[in-house]
Amino acid sequence: MRLTNLLTAATIALLAQAPAARAQQAAPSPIEVTQAWARATPAGAQVGAGYLTVTNHGAEADRLIGGSADVADKIEVHEMNMDNGVMKMRELPDGLAVKPGESVELKPGGYHLMLTGLKGGLKEGEHFRAQLEFAKAGKAEVEFVVQGVGAAMAPATGDMHHHH
């Protein structure tokens, strides 16, 4: 099953559980999450990182503000950037803006999801589910695929050697 179909099914399942007042606006979420993956972690690691692409098909801006997963205590939105030649990481307490009609890629060396309080290592080849929280769109169910420790990008469909 393709990821978009899986996300659509997850969105429908979430809407089915929504209170009656919200169920009347059964429009699909304008937020689409694709290519969700995480790096494998060394044994005993307390933190991990998740990456994905968020596309806003809606007419108004939204913000990715965090999330939750069974594999970790908390999911925070972080940013890495160079500051005077030093790579620095910081939490984005207000979340990450996703403008209407735009996509934001969370990738190594840039924006990413920080999984804190890991309840066990993330092992290559495993999958885990997470609920991402958006300021306007609410929760989105996402499945992450765990790649190798040195992975630099999401698994491509077909040609695994294509670089950006």
C-alpha positions in Angstrom: 0.0 0.0 0.0 1.4 3.4 -1.0 2.2 5.8 1.8 -0.4 8.4 0.6 -3.1 5.7 0.7 -2.0 4.7 4.2 -2.1 8.4 5.3 -5.5 8.8 3.8 -6.8 5.7 5.6 -5.2 7.0 8.8 -6.8 10.5 8.3 -10.2 8.9 7.7 -9.8 6.7 10.8 -8.9 9.8 12.9 -11.8 11.8 11.5 -14.2 8.9 12.4 -13.1 9.3 16.0 -13.6 13.0 16.0 -16.4 14.5 18.1 -19.7 15.1 16.3 -19.1 18.9 16.0 -16.0 18.3 14.1 -17.2 15.4 12.0 -19.5 17.7 10.0 -16.4 19.3 8.4 -15.2 16.0 7.0 -12.8 17.7 4.5 -9.5 15.8 4.2 -6.5 17.4 6.0 -4.6 19.9 3.8 -1.4 18.6 5.3 0.4 15.7 3.6 3.4 13.9 5.2 5.6 11.8 3.0 9.0 10.0 3.1 9.0 9.6 6.9 12.2 7.9 8.1 14.5 7.8 11.1 18.1 6.9 11.6 19.0 3.7 13.5 20.5 4.5 17.0 23.4 2.9 18.8 22.5 0.7 21.8 21.5 2.7 24.9 20.9 5.9 23.0 18.3 8.2 24.6 17.6 10.3 21.6 16.9 9.7 17.9 16.1 11.8 14.9 13.2 11.6 12.4 13.0 13.1 9.0 10.1 13.6 6.5 8.5 16.0 4.0 5.4 18.1 4.9 3.3 19.5 2.1 0.5 22.1 2.8 -2.2 21.7 0.2 -4.4 24.2 2.1 -5.1 27.9 1.7 -3.6 28.9 5.1 -0.2 28.4 6.8 0.1 25.7 9.5 2.8 24.7 11.9 4.3 21.3 12.8 4.6 21.7 16.6 5.7 18.3 17.8 4.2 14.8 18.4 4.2 11.6 20.2 5.2 8.0 19.5 5.3 4.7 21.5 9.0 4.4 21.0 9.8 7.8 22.7 8.6 10.0 25.6 8.4 13.1 23.3 8.8 14.4 19.8 10.1 17.9 19.4 10.8 20.0 16.3 14.5 21.0 16.0 16.7 23.0 13.7 20.4 22.6 12.9 22.3 25.4 11.4 25.9 26.8 11.1 26.8 29.6 13.5 30.3 30.9 12.9 31.4 27.5 11.6 29.8 25.6 14.5 26.9 23.3 13.9 24.2 24.2 16.4 20.9 22.5 17.2 18.0 24.1 18.9 14.4 23.3 19.6 11.8 25.4 17.7 9.3 26.1 20.6 6.8 27.7 18.1 7.1 24.8 15.7 8.0 24.8 12.0 5.8 26.9 9.6 4.5 25.3 6.4 3.1 27.9 4.1 0.1 27.2 1.8 1.2 25.4 -1.4 4.7 24.7 -0.1 6.6 21.7 1.1 9.2 21.7 3.9 11.8 18.9 4.0 13.1 17.7 7.4 16.5 16.2 6.7 19.9 15.6 8.3 21.7 18.9 8.9 18.5 20.9 8.8 15.1 20.8 10.4 14.3 17.4 12.0 12.2 15.7 14.6 14.0 14.9 17.9 12.8 11.8 19.6 13.7 12.1 23.3 13.5 9.5 26.0 13.8 6.5 23.6 12.3 3.4 25.2 14.7 1.1 23.2 17.0 1.6 20.2 15.8 2.3 16.7 16.9 -0.7 14.6 17.5 -0.6 10.9 14.6 -2.1 9.0 12.0 -1.5 11.8 8.9 0.6 11.5 7.2 2.7 14.1 4.1 4.9 14.2 4.0 8.5 15.4 1.3 11.1 15.8 2.5 14.4 14.6 0.8 17.5 15.9 -0.1 20.5 13.7 -1.4 23.8 15.0 -4.4 23.9 12.7 -4.7 20.4 11.0 -4.4 18.6 14.4 -2.9 15.2 14.6 -1.5 13.2 11.7 -0.6 9.5 12.0 2.7 8.7 10.3 4.7 5.5 9.9 8.5 5.9 10.0 11.0 3.4 8.4 14.3 3.1 10.3 17.3 3.5 8.0 21.0 2.8 8.7 23.0 4.9 11.1 24.7 6.7 8.3 21.7 7.2 6.1 21.5 10.6 4.5 18.1 10.6 2.8 14.8 8.8 2.6 14.7 5.6 0.6 14.1 6.5 -3.0 11.5 4.6 -5.0 13.4 2.6 -7.7 16.9 4.1 -8.2 18.6 4.1 -4.8 21.6 6.2 -6.1 20.0 9.4 -7.0 21.3 12.5 -5.2 20.0 16.0 -5.0 
